[in-house]
Every structure is written in C-alpha cells, then in structure tokens.
Amino acid sequence: MAAVQRKIILAVEDKQEIRLFLLLALKKTHHHAIFLVRGEHALRLLENITPHLLILNFELPDMMGLELYDRIHAVEGREPVPTIMLSLKSSLPDIGSRQITLLKKLFDHEELLLALNSMLA
C-alpha cells in the first residue's frame, strides 16, 4: 500500500476563533497546515515553500484576500494552487475566472473537509 502524500495547506485568517475552527478541522486530515494572520507574512513565507492549497480570508487586516490570491498566483509556478476563500458573503462577484471555492462563514467541519478533499484530489 502506497503512503499518502502529506500536502501543505497555507491558511491566512486573522480571526482567532476561525483559525481554531480550521485547526480542529484540519487535524482530521494527514496534511500539514500552516496558519498566518497577515497577507504580507504569507507572501514572505511563500518565497520558501509552495503550498498545495490556500485557505484565505476575504478580508485580511493588511490586504483583501483576492489581492493576496492574485499576488501569489502572479509568481511563476504558483498559477495552479487551488484556493478556498472564506467570507461572510455568500457570493463574490470579483472571483471571476480564478480557481477559488467560496465557503461562507460559518461553515461546518464537513463542508470544509469536502472542499479540501475535492481540491487536493
């Protein structure tokens, strides 16, 4: 039986209660999750790693989640990184042709895990 590949998930969320919720949900997977609060910290970290999946809050303290998504995907080799965008809104007209799955806060563990498994398959 082949070993399951452990993938890197980068979550950028400023709300502590949402980060804790994500942590508890992601503990149910075999993946490695990294949690950050600010978009600029994510951009610096991404100079050294390439995640398999991004989980971004739509409204971060230092930039909007879509701006962070665009800046990450502007780097060569990062174009195909799938993204889950967390928002209080049920639709975001600016998503356009981006490879983003929108999860409306407050989602449950099962909804998050379904989106995660689908995007990492």
C-alpha positions in Angstrom: 0.0 0.0 0.0 1.4 3.4 -1.0 1.9 6.1 1.6 -0.5 9.0 1.4 1.3 12.2 0.3 1.2 14.8 3.1 0.3 18.1 1.5 0.9 21.6 2.7 -2.1 23.8 3.4 -1.5 27.5 4.0 -4.3 29.2 5.9 -4.3 33.1 6.2 -7.0 34.1 8.6 -7.0 37.0 11.2 -9.9 35.9 13.4 -8.6 33.6 16.2 -11.9 31.7 16.5 -11.9 30.8 12.8 -8.2 29.8 12.9 -9.0 27.5 15.9 -12.0 26.1 13.9 -9.7 25.4 10.9 -7.1 23.8 13.1 -9.6 21.4 14.6 -11.0 20.5 11.2 -7.6 20.1 9.6 -6.4 17.8 12.4 -8.8 15.3 10.9 -6.5 15.1 7.8 -3.0 13.9 7.3 -1.9 17.2 5.8 0.4 19.8 7.2 -1.3 23.2 7.9 0.5 26.5 8.4 -1.5 29.3 9.9 -0.8 33.0 9.4 -2.7 36.2 10.2 -1.4 38.7 7.6 -1.1 38.6 3.8 2.4 40.1 3.9 3.6 37.3 6.1 2.2 34.8 3.7 4.0 36.4 0.8 7.3 36.2 2.7 6.7 32.6 3.6 5.9 31.7 0.0 9.4 32.7 -1.0 10.5 29.4 0.6 7.5 27.0 0.2 4.9 26.1 -2.4 1.6 25.0 -0.8 -0.8 22.6 -2.4 -3.8 24.5 -1.2 -4.6 28.0 0.1 -7.3 29.0 2.6 -7.7 32.8 2.6 -9.9 35.1 4.5 -11.6 37.5 2.1 -10.9 40.5 4.4 -7.4 40.5 6.0 -6.0 43.3 8.1 -3.4 44.3 5.6 -5.0 43.4 2.2 -8.0 41.8 0.7 -7.9 38.0 0.1 -8.4 38.4 -3.6 -5.3 40.8 -3.8 -3.3 38.2 -1.9 -4.6 35.4 -4.2 -3.5 37.5 -7.3 -0.1 38.3 -5.9 0.6 34.7 -5.0 -0.6 33.4 -8.4 1.4 36.1 -10.3 4.6 34.2 -9.3 5.7 31.7 -12.0 4.9 28.1 -10.9 2.2 29.1 -8.5 -0.6 29.5 -11.0 -2.3 26.2 -10.3 -2.6 26.5 -6.5 -6.3 25.9 -5.6 -7.8 28.2 -3.1 -10.7 28.2 -0.6 -11.9 31.8 0.1 -13.6 32.4 3.4 -16.2 35.2 3.5 -19.3 36.4 5.3 -20.8 37.0 1.9 -22.5 34.1 0.0 -21.1 35.3 -3.3 -18.2 37.4 -4.5 -18.6 38.9 -8.0 -14.8 39.5 -8.2 -13.9 35.8 -8.2 -14.3 35.6 -12.0 -12.1 33.0 -13.6 -9.9 32.5 -10.5 -9.5 28.9 -9.2 -11.4 29.7 -6.0 -14.0 27.8 -4.0 -16.0 30.1 -1.8 -17.0 29.0 1.7 -19.4 31.2 3.6 -18.7 31.7 7.2 -19.8 29.9 9.4 -19.3 26.7 7.6 -19.0 23.3 9.3 -16.1 20.9 9.5 -17.7 18.6 7.0 -18.2 21.3 4.4 -14.6 22.4 4.8 -13.3 18.8 4.5 -15.4 18.1 1.4 -14.0 21.2 -0.3 -10.5 20.4 0.8 -10.6 16.8 -0.4 -12.1 17.8 -3.7 -9.4 20.4 -4.4 -6.5 18.2 -3.3 -7.6 15.2 -5.3 
